[in-house]
Amino acid sequence: MFNDDEPEKGLFVFTEEMHLKRGYCCGNGCLHCPYDYKNVIDLDKKRYFIERQKENRCQKKSK
């Protein structure tokens, strides 16, 4: 259910599966948000999160 993507920081992040089970975007800018950050209010943050997500997906494809 949890994916430890950043163990060096001690962070745990929800997997895409957990977000889908929740059923909505929480607005916190989660790394694996499948809802295109719908509830992130700050547009600058939303753009940043979308770019970060694209980079993360590209890195996973190249592995």
PDB file of N, CA, C and O in Angstrom:
ATOM      1  N   MET A   1       0.815  -1.193   0.000  1.00  0.00           N
ATOM      2  CA  MET A   1       0.000   0.000   0.000  1.00  0.00           C
ATOM      3  C   MET A   1       0.860   1.259   0.000  1.00  0.00           C
ATOM      4  O   MET A   1       0.558   2.216  -0.713  1.00  0.00           O
ATOM      5  N   PHE A   2       1.928   1.265   0.793  1.00  0.00           N
ATOM      6  CA  PHE A   2       2.830   2.404   0.790  1.00  0.00           C
ATOM      7  C   PHE A   2       4.054   2.047  -0.041  1.00  0.00           C
ATOM      8  O   PHE A   2       4.475   0.892  -0.101  1.00  0.00           O
ATOM      9  N   ASN A   3       4.600   3.046  -0.663  1.00  0.00           N
ATOM     10  CA  ASN A   3       5.789   2.860  -1.480  1.00  0.00           C
ATOM     11  C   ASN A   3       6.862   3.772  -0.926  1.00  0.00           C
ATOM     12  O   ASN A   3       6.684   4.990  -0.898  1.00  0.00           O
ATOM     13  N   ASP A   4       7.972   3.206  -0.484  1.00  0.00           N
ATOM     14  CA  ASP A   4       9.056   3.987   0.108  1.00  0.00           C
ATOM     15  C   ASP A   4       9.984   4.469  -0.998  1.00  0.00           C
ATOM     16  O   ASP A   4      11.060   3.906  -1.201  1.00  0.00           O
ATOM     17  N   ASP A   5       9.564   5.522  -1.721  1.00  0.00           N
ATOM     18  CA  ASP A   5      10.339   6.032  -2.841  1.00  0.00           C
ATOM     19  C   ASP A   5      11.537   6.863  -2.419  1.00  0.00           C
ATOM     20  O   ASP A   5      12.486   6.997  -3.192  1.00  0.00           O
ATOM     21  N   GLU A   6      11.524   7.419  -1.225  1.00  0.00           N
ATOM     22  CA  GLU A   6      12.606   8.287  -0.804  1.00  0.00           C
ATOM     23  C   GLU A   6      13.108   7.871   0.585  1.00  0.00           C
ATOM     24  O   GLU A   6      12.937   8.609   1.555  1.00  0.00           O
ATOM     25  N   PRO A   7      13.729   6.682   0.676  1.00  0.00           N
ATOM     26  CA  PRO A   7      14.140   6.194   1.992  1.00  0.00           C
ATOM     27  C   PRO A   7      15.190   7.082   2.658  1.00  0.00           C
ATOM     28  O   PRO A   7      15.265   7.138   3.886  1.00  0.00           O
ATOM     29  N   GLU A   8      16.004   7.782   1.852  1.00  0.00           N
ATOM     30  CA  GLU A   8      17.033   8.637   2.433  1.00  0.00           C
ATOM     31  C   GLU A   8      16.426   9.816   3.184  1.00  0.00           C
ATOM     32  O   GLU A   8      17.075  10.385   4.063  1.00  0.00           O
ATOM     33  N   LYS A   9      15.204  10.188   2.857  1.00  0.00           N
ATOM     34  CA  LYS A   9      14.503  11.273   3.542  1.00  0.00           C
ATOM     35  C   LYS A   9      13.561  10.747   4.615  1.00  0.00           C
ATOM     36  O   LYS A   9      12.996  11.526   5.382  1.00  0.00           O
ATOM     37  N   GLY A  10      13.392   9.447   4.673  1.00  0.00           N
ATOM     38  CA  GLY A  10      12.485   8.867   5.647  1.00  0.00           C
ATOM     39  C   GLY A  10      11.015   9.105   5.308  1.00  0.00           C
ATOM     40  O   GLY A  10      10.161   9.086   6.194  1.00  0.00           O
ATOM     41  N   LEU A  11      10.720   9.327   4.034  1.00  0.00           N
ATOM     42  CA  LEU A  11       9.356   9.617   3.618  1.00  0.00           C
ATOM     43  C   LEU A  11       8.673   8.377   3.054  1.00  0.00           C
ATOM     44  O   LEU A  11       9.304   7.549   2.398  1.00  0.00           O
ATOM     45  N   PHE A  12       7.412   8.266   3.313  1.00  0.00           N
ATOM     46  CA  PHE A  12       6.583   7.247   2.703  1.00  0.00           C
ATOM     47  C   PHE A  12       5.548   7.966   1.867  1.00  0.00           C
ATOM     48  O   PHE A  12       4.968   8.961   2.303  1.00  0.00           O
ATOM     49  N   VAL A  13       5.318   7.470   0.678  1.00  0.00           N
ATOM     50  CA  VAL A  13       4.338   8.101  -0.209  1.00  0.00           C
ATOM     51  C   VAL A  13       3.307   7.072  -0.633  1.00  0.00           C
ATOM     52  O   VAL A  13       3.611   5.887  -0.762  1.00  0.00           O
ATOM     53  N   PHE A  14       2.080   7.538  -0.850  1.00  0.00           N
ATOM     54  CA  PHE A  14       1.037   6.656  -1.339  1.00  0.00           C
ATOM     55  C   PHE A  14       1.340   6.211  -2.761  1.00  0.00           C
ATOM     56  O   PHE A  14       1.822   6.997  -3.576  1.00  0.00           O
ATOM     57  N   THR A  15       1.059   4.964  -3.049  1.00  0.00           N
ATOM     58  CA  THR A  15       1.152   4.480  -4.424  1.00  0.00           C
ATOM     59  C   THR A  15      -0.063   4.985  -5.189  1.00  0.00           C
ATOM     60  O   THR A  15      -1.034   5.448  -4.590  1.00  0.00           O
ATOM     61  N   GLU A  16      -0.005   4.894  -6.500  1.00  0.00           N
ATOM     62  CA  GLU A  16      -1.145   5.291  -7.324  1.00  0.00           C
ATOM     63  C   GLU A  16      -2.381   4.475  -6.948  1.00  0.00           C
ATOM     64  O   GLU A  16      -3.501   4.986  -6.953  1.00  0.00           O
ATOM     65  N   GLU A  17      -2.163   3.212  -6.625  1.00  0.00           N
ATOM     66  CA  GLU A  17      -3.270   2.335  -6.230  1.00  0.00           C
ATOM     67  C   GLU A  17      -4.003   2.875  -4.996  1.00  0.00           C
ATOM     68  O   GLU A  17      -5.233   2.853  -4.945  1.00  0.00           O
ATOM     69  N   MET A  18      -3.258   3.353  -4.014  1.00  0.00           N
ATOM     70  CA  MET A  18      -3.883   3.897  -2.806  1.00  0.00           C
ATOM     71  C   MET A  18      -4.681   5.158  -3.114  1.00  0.00           C
ATOM     72  O   MET A  18      -5.760   5.371  -2.562  1.00  0.00           O
ATOM     73  N   HIS A  19      -4.139   5.995  -4.004  1.00  0.00           N
ATOM     74  CA  HIS A  19      -4.877   7.209  -4.387  1.00  0.00           C
ATOM     75  C   HIS A  19      -6.185   6.840  -5.083  1.00  0.00           C
ATOM     76  O   HIS A  19      -7.224   7.448  -4.827  1.00  0.00           O
ATOM     77  N   LEU A  20      -6.131   5.859  -5.947  1.00  0.00           N
ATOM     78  CA  LEU A  20      -7.337   5.432  -6.659  1.00  0.00           C
ATOM     79  C   LEU A  20      -8.365   4.874  -5.690  1.00  0.00           C
ATOM     80  O   LEU A  20      -9.564   5.088  -5.869  1.00  0.00           O
ATOM     81  N   LYS A  21      -7.909   4.159  -4.663  1.00  0.00           N
ATOM     82  CA  LYS A  21      -8.838   3.638  -3.658  1.00  0.00           C
ATOM     83  C   LYS A  21      -9.483   4.774  -2.867  1.00  0.00           C
ATOM     84  O   LYS A  21     -10.652   4.689  -2.493  1.00  0.00           O
ATOM     85  N   ARG A  22      -8.712   5.848  -2.612  1.00  0.00           N
ATOM     86  CA  ARG A  22      -9.262   7.001  -1.900  1.00  0.00           C
ATOM     87  C   ARG A  22     -10.336   7.665  -2.757  1.00  0.00           C
ATOM     88  O   ARG A  22     -11.390   8.055  -2.255  1.00  0.00           O
ATOM     89  N   GLY A  23     -10.056   7.788  -4.056  1.00  0.00           N
ATOM     90  CA  GLY A  23     -11.080   8.270  -4.970  1.00  0.00           C
ATOM     91  C   GLY A  23     -11.053   9.751  -5.327  1.00  0.00           C
ATOM     92  O   GLY A  23     -11.910  10.219  -6.077  1.00  0.00           O
ATOM     93  N   TYR A  24     -10.084  10.493  -4.801  1.00  0.00           N
ATOM     94  CA  TYR A  24     -10.024  11.919  -5.121  1.00  0.00           C
ATOM     95  C   TYR A  24      -8.626  12.472  -4.839  1.00  0.00           C
ATOM     96  O   TYR A  24      -7.832  11.852  -4.131  1.00  0.00           O
ATOM     97  N   CYS A  25      -8.341  13.637  -5.399  1.00  0.00           N
ATOM     98  CA  CYS A  25      -7.080  14.336  -5.142  1.00  0.00           C
ATOM     99  C   CYS A  25      -7.193  15.073  -3.812  1.00  0.00           C
ATOM    100  O   CYS A  25      -8.153  15.811  -3.588  1.00  0.00           O
ATOM    101  N   CYS A  26      -6.220  14.875  -2.935  1.00  0.00           N
ATOM    102  CA  CYS A  26      -6.249  15.530  -1.621  1.00  0.00           C
ATOM    103  C   CYS A  26      -5.730  16.955  -1.680  1.00  0.00           C
ATOM    104  O   CYS A  26      -5.959  17.730  -0.751  1.00  0.00           O
ATOM    105  N   GLY A  27      -5.026  17.324  -2.765  1.00  0.00           N
ATOM    106  CA  GLY A  27      -4.519  18.679  -2.913  1.00  0.00           C
ATOM    107  C   GLY A  27      -3.151  18.916  -2.318  1.00  0.00           C
ATOM    108  O   GLY A  27      -2.684  20.054  -2.277  1.00  0.00           O
ATOM    109  N   ASN A  28      -2.488  17.847  -1.849  1.00  0.00           N
ATOM    110  CA  ASN A  28      -1.173  17.988  -1.228  1.00  0.00           C
ATOM    111  C   ASN A  28      -0.003  17.847  -2.194  1.00  0.00           C
ATOM    112  O   ASN A  28       1.148  18.009  -1.789  1.00  0.00           O
ATOM    113  N   GLY A  29      -0.272  17.551  -3.450  1.00  0.00           N
ATOM    114  CA  GLY A  29       0.805  17.413  -4.428  1.00  0.00           C
ATOM    115  C   GLY A  29       1.539  16.088  -4.306  1.00  0.00           C
ATOM    116  O   GLY A  29       2.760  16.044  -4.456  1.00  0.00           O
ATOM    117  N   CYS A  30       0.834  15.037  -4.042  1.00  0.00           N
ATOM    118  CA  CYS A  30       1.435  13.706  -3.880  1.00  0.00           C
ATOM    119  C   CYS A  30       2.131  13.250  -5.160  1.00  0.00           C
ATOM    120  O   CYS A  30       1.645  13.499  -6.263  1.00  0.00           O
ATOM    121  N   LEU A  31       3.254  12.592  -5.006  1.00  0.00           N
ATOM    122  CA  LEU A  31       4.093  12.172  -6.126  1.00  0.00           C
ATOM    123  C   LEU A  31       3.362  11.301  -7.132  1.00  0.00           C
ATOM    124  O   LEU A  31       3.566  11.454  -8.336  1.00  0.00           O
ATOM    125  N   HIS A  32       2.522  10.399  -6.672  1.00  0.00           N
ATOM    126  CA  HIS A  32       1.857   9.449  -7.566  1.00  0.00           C
ATOM    127  C   HIS A  32       0.380   9.777  -7.803  1.00  0.00           C
ATOM    128  O   HIS A  32      -0.418   8.878  -8.068  1.00  0.00           O
ATOM    129  N   CYS A  33       0.017  11.050  -7.711  1.00  0.00           N
ATOM    130  CA  CYS A  33      -1.384  11.450  -7.867  1.00  0.00           C
ATOM    131  C   CYS A  33      -1.888  11.129  -9.273  1.00  0.00           C
ATOM    132  O   CYS A  33      -1.352  11.645 -10.253  1.00  0.00           O
ATOM    133  N   PRO A  34      -2.919  10.278  -9.382  1.00  0.00           N
ATOM    134  CA  PRO A  34      -3.464   9.943 -10.699  1.00  0.00           C
ATOM    135  C   PRO A  34      -4.551  10.931 -11.149  1.00  0.00           C
ATOM    136  O   PRO A  34      -5.164  10.743 -12.199  1.00  0.00           O
ATOM    137  N   TYR A  35      -4.785  11.974 -10.362  1.00  0.00           N
ATOM    138  CA  TYR A  35      -5.876  12.909 -10.645  1.00  0.00           C
ATOM    139  C   TYR A  35      -5.384  14.246 -11.193  1.00  0.00           C
ATOM    140  O   TYR A  35      -6.118  15.233 -11.152  1.00  0.00           O
ATOM    141  N   ASP A  36      -4.164  14.293 -11.702  1.00  0.00           N
ATOM    142  CA  ASP A  36      -3.594  15.518 -12.279  1.00  0.00           C
ATOM    143  C   ASP A  36      -3.674  16.704 -11.322  1.00  0.00           C
ATOM    144  O   ASP A  36      -3.875  17.840 -11.750  1.00  0.00           O
ATOM    145  N   TYR A  37      -3.516  16.436 -10.034  1.00  0.00           N
ATOM    146  CA  TYR A  37      -3.454  17.487  -9.016  1.00  0.00           C
ATOM    147  C   TYR A  37      -4.661  18.422  -9.070  1.00  0.00           C
ATOM    148  O   TYR A  37      -4.540  19.635  -8.902  1.00  0.00           O
ATOM    149  N   LYS A  38      -5.799  17.836  -9.304  1.00  0.00           N
ATOM    150  CA  LYS A  38      -7.059  18.580  -9.476  1.00  0.00           C
ATOM    151  C   LYS A  38      -7.347  19.556  -8.329  1.00  0.00           C
ATOM    152  O   LYS A  38      -7.829  20.661  -8.576  1.00  0.00           O
ATOM    153  N   ASN A  39      -7.063  19.172  -7.097  1.00  0.00           N
ATOM    154  CA  ASN A  39      -7.411  20.011  -5.946  1.00  0.00           C
ATOM    155  C   ASN A  39      -6.258  20.849  -5.415  1.00  0.00           C
ATOM    156  O   ASN A  39      -6.387  21.453  -4.350  1.00  0.00           O
ATOM    157  N   VAL A  40      -5.126  20.905  -6.129  1.00  0.00           N
ATOM    158  CA  VAL A  40      -4.036  21.805  -5.745  1.00  0.00           C
ATOM    159  C   VAL A  40      -4.440  23.199  -6.202  1.00  0.00           C
ATOM    160  O   VAL A  40      -4.641  23.429  -7.394  1.00  0.00           O
ATOM    161  N   ILE A  41      -4.560  24.115  -5.277  1.00  0.00           N
ATOM    162  CA  ILE A  41      -5.096  25.443  -5.572  1.00  0.00           C
ATOM    163  C   ILE A  41      -4.067  26.359  -6.228  1.00  0.00           C
ATOM    164  O   ILE A  41      -4.384  27.051  -7.196  1.00  0.00           O
ATOM    165  N   ASP A  42      -2.847  26.369  -5.715  1.00  0.00           N
ATOM    166  CA  ASP A  42      -1.789  27.255  -6.234  1.00  0.00           C
ATOM    167  C   ASP A  42      -1.338  26.754  -7.612  1.00  0.00           C
ATOM    168  O   ASP A  42      -0.802  25.653  -7.730  1.00  0.00           O
ATOM    169  N   LEU A  43      -1.556  27.560  -8.643  1.00  0.00           N
ATOM    170  CA  LEU A  43      -1.244  27.144 -10.016  1.00  0.00           C
ATOM    171  C   LEU A  43       0.239  26.904 -10.245  1.00  0.00           C
ATOM    172  O   LEU A  43       0.607  26.011 -11.009  1.00  0.00           O
ATOM    173  N   ASP A  44       1.102  27.688  -9.594  1.00  0.00           N
ATOM    174  CA  ASP A  44       2.546  27.468  -9.728  1.00  0.00           C
ATOM    175  C   ASP A  44       2.939  26.106  -9.155  1.00  0.00           C
ATOM    176  O   ASP A  44       3.727  25.374  -9.754  1.00  0.00           O
ATOM    177  N   LYS A  45       2.383  25.779  -7.993  1.00  0.00           N
ATOM    178  CA  LYS A  45       2.655  24.472  -7.392  1.00  0.00           C
ATOM    179  C   LYS A  45       2.105  23.356  -8.279  1.00  0.00           C
ATOM    180  O   LYS A  45       2.759  22.330  -8.470  1.00  0.00           O
ATOM    181  N   LYS A  46       0.911  23.558  -8.817  1.00  0.00           N
ATOM    182  CA  LYS A  46       0.296  22.549  -9.673  1.00  0.00           C
ATOM    183  C   LYS A  46       1.197  22.261 -10.876  1.00  0.00           C
ATOM    184  O   LYS A  46       1.427  21.099 -11.213  1.00  0.00           O
ATOM    185  N   ARG A  47       1.710  23.315 -11.527  1.00  0.00           N
ATOM    186  CA  ARG A  47       2.620  23.135 -12.671  1.00  0.00           C
ATOM    187  C   ARG A  47       3.872  22.380 -12.251  1.00  0.00           C
ATOM    188  O   ARG A  47       4.323  21.474 -12.952  1.00  0.00           O
ATOM    189  N   TYR A  48       4.437  22.760 -11.094  1.00  0.00           N
ATOM    190  CA  TYR A  48       5.628  22.091 -10.585  1.00  0.00           C
ATOM    191  C   TYR A  48       5.362  20.602 -10.354  1.00  0.00           C
ATOM    192  O   TYR A  48       6.159  19.758 -10.766  1.00  0.00           O
ATOM    193  N   PHE A  49       4.257  20.282  -9.705  1.00  0.00           N
ATOM    194  CA  PHE A  49       3.939  18.891  -9.409  1.00  0.00           C
ATOM    195  C   PHE A  49       3.731  18.079 -10.686  1.00  0.00           C
ATOM    196  O   PHE A  49       4.155  16.925 -10.762  1.00  0.00           O
ATOM    197  N   ILE A  50       3.087  18.668 -11.680  1.00  0.00           N
ATOM    198  CA  ILE A  50       2.858  17.963 -12.943  1.00  0.00           C
ATOM    199  C   ILE A  50       4.183  17.687 -13.641  1.00  0.00           C
ATOM    200  O   ILE A  50       4.384  16.589 -14.160  1.00  0.00           O
ATOM    201  N   GLU A  51       5.093  18.661 -13.664  1.00  0.00           N
ATOM    202  CA  GLU A  51       6.417  18.453 -14.264  1.00  0.00           C
ATOM    203  C   GLU A  51       7.201  17.391 -13.504  1.00  0.00           C
ATOM    204  O   GLU A  51       7.854  16.542 -14.111  1.00  0.00           O
ATOM    205  N   ARG A  52       7.135  17.437 -12.168  1.00  0.00           N
ATOM    206  CA  ARG A  52       7.831  16.446 -11.341  1.00  0.00           C
ATOM    207  C   ARG A  52       7.311  15.042 -11.634  1.00  0.00           C
ATOM    208  O   ARG A  52       8.085  14.088 -11.709  1.00  0.00           O
ATOM    209  N   GLN A  53       6.003  14.924 -11.798  1.00  0.00           N
ATOM    210  CA  GLN A  53       5.408  13.628 -12.086  1.00  0.00           C
ATOM    211  C   GLN A  53       5.859  13.107 -13.453  1.00  0.00           C
ATOM    212  O   GLN A  53       6.153  11.920 -13.598  1.00  0.00           O
ATOM    213  N   LYS A  54       5.914  13.985 -14.451  1.00  0.00           N
ATOM    214  CA  LYS A  54       6.373  13.585 -15.785  1.00  0.00           C
ATOM    215  C   LYS A  54       7.811  13.091 -15.727  1.00  0.00           C
ATOM    216  O   LYS A  54       8.142  12.069 -16.327  1.00  0.00           O
ATOM    217  N   GLU A  55       8.674  13.817 -15.000  1.00  0.00           N
ATOM    218  CA  GLU A  55      10.073  13.412 -14.861  1.00  0.00           C
ATOM    219  C   GLU A  55      10.183  12.056 -14.174  1.00  0.00           C
ATOM    220  O   GLU A  55      10.984  11.214 -14.579  1.00  0.00           O
ATOM    221  N   ASN A  56       9.386  11.848 -13.146  1.00  0.00           N
ATOM    222  CA  ASN A  56       9.404  10.584 -12.414  1.00  0.00           C
ATOM    223  C   ASN A  56       8.997   9.433 -13.321  1.00  0.00           C
ATOM    224  O   ASN A  56       9.607   8.365 -13.269  1.00  0.00           O
ATOM    225  N   ARG A  57       7.979   9.629 -14.149  1.00  0.00           N
ATOM    226  CA  ARG A  57       7.539   8.578 -15.070  1.00  0.00           C
ATOM    227  C   ARG A  57       8.603   8.277 -16.118  1.00  0.00           C
ATOM    228  O   ARG A  57       8.799   7.120 -16.490  1.00  0.00           O
ATOM    229  N   CYS A  58       9.291   9.310 -16.595  1.00  0.00           N
ATOM    230  CA  CYS A  58      10.363   9.103 -17.590  1.00  0.00           C
ATOM    231  C   CYS A  58      11.508   8.314 -16.975  1.00  0.00           C
ATOM    232  O   CYS A  58      12.077   7.439 -17.629  1.00  0.00           O
ATOM    233  N   GLN A  59      11.854   8.610 -15.729  1.00  0.00           N
ATOM    234  CA  GLN A  59      12.935   7.895 -15.050  1.00  0.00           C
ATOM    235  C   GLN A  59      12.581   6.423 -14.879  1.00  0.00           C
ATOM    236  O   GLN A  59      13.438   5.559 -15.063  1.00  0.00           O
ATOM    237  N   LYS A  60      11.349   6.129 -14.535  1.00  0.00           N
ATOM    238  CA  LYS A  60      10.930   4.741 -14.330  1.00  0.00           C
ATOM    239  C   LYS A  60      10.950   3.976 -15.653  1.00  0.00           C
ATOM    240  O   LYS A  60      11.302   2.797 -15.669  1.00  0.00           O
ATOM    241  N   LYS A  61      10.582   4.620 -16.759  1.00  0.00           N
ATOM    242  CA  LYS A  61      10.585   3.958 -18.060  1.00  0.00           C
ATOM    243  C   LYS A  61      11.999   3.626 -18.501  1.00  0.00           C
ATOM    244  O   LYS A  61      12.211   2.607 -19.158  1.00  0.00           O
ATOM    245  N   SER A  62      12.988   4.475 -18.150  1.00  0.00           N
ATOM    246  CA  SER A  62      14.348   4.261 -18.604  1.00  0.00           C
ATOM    247  C   SER A  62      15.085   3.208 -17.780  1.00  0.00           C
ATOM    248  O   SER A  62      16.178   2.787 -18.159  1.00  0.00           O
ATOM    249  N   LYS A  63      14.506   2.781 -16.666  1.00  0.00           N
ATOM    250  CA  LYS A  63      15.174   1.765 -15.800  1.00  0.00           C
ATOM    251  C   LYS A  63      15.027   0.386 -16.356  1.00  0.00           C
ATOM    252  O   LYS A  63      15.520  -0.574 -15.764  1.00  0.00           O
TER     253      LYS A  63
END
